[in-house]
Amino acid sequence: MLSDKSILVTGGTGSFGRKFVATILQRFPDVKRVIVFSRDELKQFEMAQHFPSSKYPQIRFFIGDVRDKERLMRAFEGVDVVVHAAALKQVPTAEYNPFEAIKTNVIGAQNIIEASLDSGVKKLVALSTDKAAAPINLYGATKLCSDKLFIAANNMTGYHDIRFAVVRYGNVIGSRGSVVPFFLEKRKTGVLPITHPEMTRFNISLQEGVDLVFFALENGLGGEIFVPKIPSYKILDVAEAICPHCEKRIVGIRPGEKIHEEMITETDSLNTIELEKYYVIIPNYPFASYEETMQKYIMHHKGKKVSVGFRYSSGQNTQWLSVEQIREQIRLHVDSNFKVEIPEKV
């Protein structure tokens, strides 16, 4: 799929980008180029130490910002595949700096689309978030706009041979700013802050997120939003898994936060098909027949329509991680030396 191809990853120094690049270099040793595009020179320097050019001559590091279309055009020269992972994604930061989030997540997305069309890119997959489904915060709203832009970009390809698709998934266990490393740090104080006792979230590992992108690159017809079938966890179970003896202090929901996340809304069910490991939300183009479009994607993916009224929510999931399974996930994906600390009785 990627043999002798040039791949560019925006936000390539982030948690996803590093894992994606490592997976490419492992699975496709004959890849032509892997371009890491990001705006943080320190992270690029640190990543270059991990992937030295003497061992990985295919890798390139390109300083730039998705807000800067001219720089994107230079970076996209000769690129076959783009994976767009750059975003401002901290919910409180986006609430406080709304237009900065819009410039990166919305205007940046359009810059990516136009640069791809003008540079001869063949495939593009953009990363989304569960917060883009029925958004209540600005980050989710900007990512919904981004999703719409990438799906609609398939309408403007003209004579360009390019396909745009989106992948949408939930919280990545152990990623920067997520609850597990936060609780691991907070357990030193003996108090874990709980925003709401009923809160749930989807859970996915970095490798599962990377594999979803590979699936979309290989199987995307263009215009899909790919959603993985993944388990949920309860926030109180995460707290129990990390520090059973800690005080669980209810502090209240932060601005723009949901009790449960969802990746497929009830309305989305009208355009959703089910595969073995994934759901696919197909595009609903105004100029195309709904039935013909649905049949086209069902045949391509060999899937089936979900029932009307179906919704995919972390609070109504059929797969749940137990406390012990959460601990195992932490050992696998966050800290291999993780142990449950139980203080000695005096």
Buried (B, 14 or more C-beta within 10 A) or exposed (E): EBEEBBBBBBBBBBBBBBBBBBBBBEEBEEBBBBBBBBBBEEBBEEBBEEBEEEEBEBBBBBEBBBBBBEBBBEBBEEBBBBBBBBBBBBBBBBBEBBEEBBBBBBBBBBBBBBBBBEBBBBBBBBBBBBBBBBBEBBBBBBBBBBBBBBBBBBBEBEEBEBBBBBBBBBBBBBBEEBBBBBBBEBBEEEBBBBBBEEBBBBBBBBBBBBBBBBBBBEBBBBBBBBBBBBBBBBBBBBBBBBBEEBEBEEEEEEEBBBBBBBBBBBEBBBBBBBBEEBBBBBBBBEEEEEEEBBEBBBEBBEBEBBEEEBBBBBBEBEEBBEBEBBBBBBEBBBEEEBEBEEEEEE
